[in-house]
Amino acid sequence: MKYKAIKRIICAMSCCILSFSAFGNGRGSFDMDRWYEMLSSIRNQAAAQNISQATIKETLRSPAFIPSIVKSDKNQAEFKLTLEEYLKRTVNPTRIKNGREMYITYPTLLSRVESKYAIQPHVILAFWGLESNYGEYRAAYKLTDAFFTLIYEGRRQTFFTKQLLALMKVADKNNLDINDIYGSWAGAMGHFQFIPTTLAQYGADGNGDGKIDIIHSVGDAMFSAGNYLNKLGWNQNEKIVRKVMLPADFNIDLLDGKTLKPLSAWAEMGVVNFDGSNLPIADMQAGLVADIRVIQEERESAKLQAVQNQDPNAIDTDVAPQKAITAYLTYPNFYRIKKWNSSNWYAIAIALLADKLK
């Protein structure tokens, strides 16, 4: 290993030791021996998977440990936004306006994606908008360093080793400079924030240059997203969600999207369209998603108010607020989105943004 590379590692190590409380792996100081063992293991695994020596050499040319990445991994904020707050943040007028401008900017490319993969333009644009704000997101970390750091940390060593090796294969196959691939601290990259294993499986050449580069090529990024959604089983003839109203005393245990029932069964339980009209008659299954925490808080508040008003019914029973509950019927495409991102809130935001971009 060259002197400059060693010097870079030593500098990173000193930062790590000074910032030990930021990653707290219980060892008290950075273990240089374990770091070099990790690098040696990556080298051996890459060679065993037929990754070229040129790519292996470039990957290991100047590896660095980044304490701030470990801090981010250890201290991921608990999801506390209500559904309403989340939707105001994600499906906002600026994102809708920018998405419509992208529709005008890339009509031919979006049409090609739809023709090849049967994914509508407004759906592609919704994912693009939420994932990178239409490419405005600026990646902060060299991905090899991010993966080296997270592998060393050890909490998800197997997962991040797999991601690093997949990244090396992608760089090898597409003749990319692996030291010029940047992404998030957790390893997502490009316009649609693919992790390397997803890119390796679903990446597609959209601009016809014979390689796949989802960071610098919008065409490659869109084709890759279209291919991924297509392989997930996307049905362009189905809705994603339907906004509905439920009786005030509806069983909240059914509102996490996991219980699927025919539309007729939900209708019998009092579920109606948001405008109060009856649900459409269709032979399909759907779930229900609502902000359970907010409903619980409203019910507790109503119960407390009833007790304060000396309502005898509030002593032994739950008192629901005297208003209908807003929820979303979730159709099969909703669950396909959840294979991309497992958050119910995210899937609803994709659905609503897509509707705004039609």
Stockholm file with secondary structure:
# STOCKHOLM 1.0

chainA/1-358         MKYKAIKRIICAMSCCILSFSAFGNGRGSFDMDRWYEMLSSIRNQAAAQNISQATIKETLRSPAFIPSIVKSDKNQAEFKLTLEEYLKRTVNPTRIKNGREMYITYPTLLSRVESKYAIQPHVILAFWGLESNYGEYRAAYKLTDAFFTLIYEGRRQTFFTKQLLALMKVADKNNLDINDIYGSWAGAMGHFQFIPTTLAQYGADGNGDGKIDIIHSVGDAMFSAGNYLNKLGWNQNEKIVRKVMLPADFNIDLLDGKTLKPLSAWAEMGVVNFDGSNLPIADMQAGLVADIRVIQEERESAKLQAVQNQDPNAIDTDVAPQKAITAYLTYPNFYRIKKWNSSNWYAIAIALLADKLK
#=GR chainA/1-358 SS CCHHHHHHHHHHHHHHHHTHHHHCCSSSSCCHHHHHHHHHHHHHHHHHTTCCHHHHHHHTSSCCCCHHHHHHHHTCCCCCCCHHHHHHHHSCHHHHHHHHHHHHHSHHHHHHHHHHHCCCHHHHHHHHHHHHTTTTCCCCEEHHHHHHHHHHHCTTHHHHHHHHHHHHHHHHHHTCCGGGCEECTTSCBTTTTBCHHHHHHHCCCSSSSSSCCTTTCHHHHHHHHHHHHHHTTCCTTSCSEEEEEECTTCCGGGCBSCCCEEHHHHHHTTCEETTSCCCCCCSCEEEEECCHHHHHHHHHHHHHHHHHTTCGGGTTSCCCCSSCEEEEEECHHHHHHHHHCCCHHHHHHHHHHHHHTC
#=GC SS_cons         CCHHHHHHHHHHHHHHHHTHHHHCCSSSSCCHHHHHHHHHHHHHHHHHTTCCHHHHHHHTSSCCCCHHHHHHHHTCCCCCCCHHHHHHHHSCHHHHHHHHHHHHHSHHHHHHHHHHHCCCHHHHHHHHHHHHTTTTCCCCEEHHHHHHHHHHHCTTHHHHHHHHHHHHHHHHHHTCCGGGCEECTTSCBTTTTBCHHHHHHHCCCSSSSSSCCTTTCHHHHHHHHHHHHHHTTCCTTSCSEEEEEECTTCCGGGCBSCCCEEHHHHHHTTCEETTSCCCCCCSCEEEEECCHHHHHHHHHHHHHHHHHTTCGGGTTSCCCCSSCEEEEEECHHHHHHHHHCCCHHHHHHHHHHHHHTC
//
